[in-house]
Amino acid sequence: MAHEQDRMDSIISLAKRRGFVYPGSEIYGGLANSWDYGPLGAELRRNIKEAWWRRFVQKRDDVVGIETALIMNPKVWQASGHLATFSDPLVECKKCHSRYRADQLEGVCPSCGGKEFSEARQFNLMFKTFIGPAEEAANVAYFRPETAQGMFVNVKNVLDSNRVKMPFGIAQIGKAFRNEITPGNFIFRTREFEQMEIEYFIKPPANDEEWQGVFEQWRAEMHAWMRDVGIDTARVSEFEVPEDERAHYSKRTIDFMFNFPFGVKELYGLAYRTDFDLKNHMEQSGQDLTYLDSETNERFIPHCIEPTWGVDRTLLAVLLSAYTEEGEGDEKRVVLKLKPTLAPFKAAVFPLLKNKPELVAKAKAVRSQLMDGDPRLLPIAWDDRGNIGKRYLAQDEIGTPACITVDFQTLEDDTVTVRDRDTKEQQRVAVADLPRILGEIMTR
């Protein structure tokens, strides 16, 4: 456990030092459990989202994507059950008055060691706001606690404007907000986070085997995604959520758990929501949200399988899986063995010496050439600080898959040295071959 905590501390330190994740509002003393993504974190986060969108929307004929509003009509949350049930048990320490989730305490206050607590009461997790100038009950609204409802309330629009046929999915990437009682563990649990979510609609199943078949397909897809983005599958397990712990809408839920340094915690979720949401929205709105099967002329309320991925938890799991320390003492290096497609920089270009104008000019020309070519190879880093060895170590630490060095031989025969991040092997290649070489690296 001590080793794992050291690993977590190292990643948090690296994240700030190299520009992956910063504490939110830091110059004003911060805001508890608020985090900002720096230049490298923003690139990594964007790469994760783009990989997800390509895989689950652009490469599939049965899924369409939408983007919906953060603030919705409050009646949405009444129909979905969030106003009545979206809450956690809250207790207060009688000694220091700190508040915690009752189901996450072990009998002792983490702040003061007190052992006496108030009776648990339910605390609604939705952030409340007001629409318009008057802060009164008639103007109450909520920031969405999930992206799902934006997809459910747009089912009719999607059916009317697109030729989707059953089964089909609606996908969305977007922010959600939960007024967590006890957030923490770096970016694992925050009050503002981003989800990648699909509502996959199927015909009302005639038996359990029908919906379970689709459920298993998505289960396999989620495992494949984890492998493809480099999440360490040896740290992944599944938890079959018992009935008394499932969300109010779920007939079955599997949580995909990841062995974080702070414990085995939920990474992703897969739920069978039945027709709960669409049925309730039909009743509350008076709108017809049924699907008409053009082949059988049958009309029905679709059922829904929901796979859910968290962007922030994905990023944390990817960092933990990629973080590697090699060697000892002066030979020690830290390497982020990120999947090349996710790496913030796809390559880095160096002039051997920064005080030689001819080398700098050639290196800049090589970089420009690459940046004007295959967009999969963007962005390309530039580094002329210190010696070559230190530059290699700096790029290893942020996960850059390949480093390209322009030297005096380059000026003679238009070849450069390409150094591989993972193996440290170097090869001499023609500048004209660089797009092919880097393209091959991207497929790893």
MOJONOR-V230874 format. One record per backbone hydrogen bond with DSSP energy under -1.0 kcal/mol. CO is the residue of the C=O (numbers start at 0). NH is the residue of the N-H. If there is no record, write none. Layout:
<<CO	NH> <CO	NH>>
This chain:
<<0	4> <1	5> <2	6> <3	7> <4	8> <5	9> <6	10> <7	11> <8	12> <9	13> <10	14> <11	15> <12	16> <13	17> <14	19> <14	20> <18	39> <18	40> <19	37> <21	35> <24	27> <24	29> <25	28> <30	33> <33	23> <35	21> <37	41> <38	42> <39	43> <40	44> <41	45> <42	46> <43	47> <44	48> <45	49> <46	50> <47	51> <48	52> <49	53> <50	54> <51	55> <52	56> <52	57> <53	58> <56	59> <61	168> <63	170> <69	143> <72	75> <73	77> <74	78> <75	79> <76	82> <80	84> <81	85> <84	86> <85	124> <87	122> <88	101> <89	120> <90	99> <91	117> <92	96> <97	92> <99	90> <100	103> <101	104> <108	112> <113	108> <115	93> <120	89> <122	87> <124	178> <126	142> <128	140> <133	135> <135	138> <136	139> <138	130> <140	128> <143	176> <147	150> <147	151> <148	152> <151	154> <153	157> <154	158> <155	159> <156	160> <157	161> <161	163> <167	200> <168	63> <169	198> <170	65> <171	196> <173	194> <175	192> <177	179> <183	188> <184	187> <188	183> <190	177> <192	175> <193	310> <194	173> <195	308> <196	171> <198	169> <199	304> <200	167> <201	302> <207	211> <208	212> <209	213> <210	214> <211	215> <212	216> <213	217> <214	218> <215	219> <216	220> <217	221> <218	222> <219	223> <220	224> <221	225> <222	226> <223	227> <224	228> <225	230> <226	229> <231	234> <232	235> <234	258> <236	256> <238	254> <241	244> <246	249> <251	271> <252	240> <253	269> <254	238> <255	266> <255	267> <256	236> <257	259> <257	264> <259	262> <262	259> <264	257> <267	255> <268	307> <269	253> <270	305> <271	250> <272	275> <273	303> <274	278> <275	279> <276	280> <277	281> <278	282> <279	283> <280	284> <281	285> <290	299> <292	296> <297	292> <299	290> <302	201> <303	272> <304	199> <305	270> <306	197> <307	268> <308	195> <309	313> <310	314> <311	315> <312	316> <313	317> <314	318> <315	319> <316	320> <317	321> <318	322> <321	336> <323	334> <325	332> <327	330> <328	331> <332	325> <334	323> <335	337> <338	341> <338	342> <346	380> <347	403> <348	382> <349	405> <355	359> <356	360> <357	361> <358	362> <359	363> <360	364> <361	365> <362	366> <363	367> <364	368> <365	369> <366	370> <367	371> <369	372> <373	376> <374	377> <378	345> <380	348> <386	390> <387	391> <388	392> <389	393> <390	394> <391	395> <392	396> <394	399> <395	335> <395	398> <400	420> <401	347> <402	418> <403	349> <404	416> <405	351> <408	412> <409	413> <413	430> <415	428> <416	404> <417	426> <418	402> <419	423> <424	419> <426	417> <428	415> <429	432> <430	433> <432	436> <433	437> <434	438> <435	439> <436	440> <437	441> <440	443>>
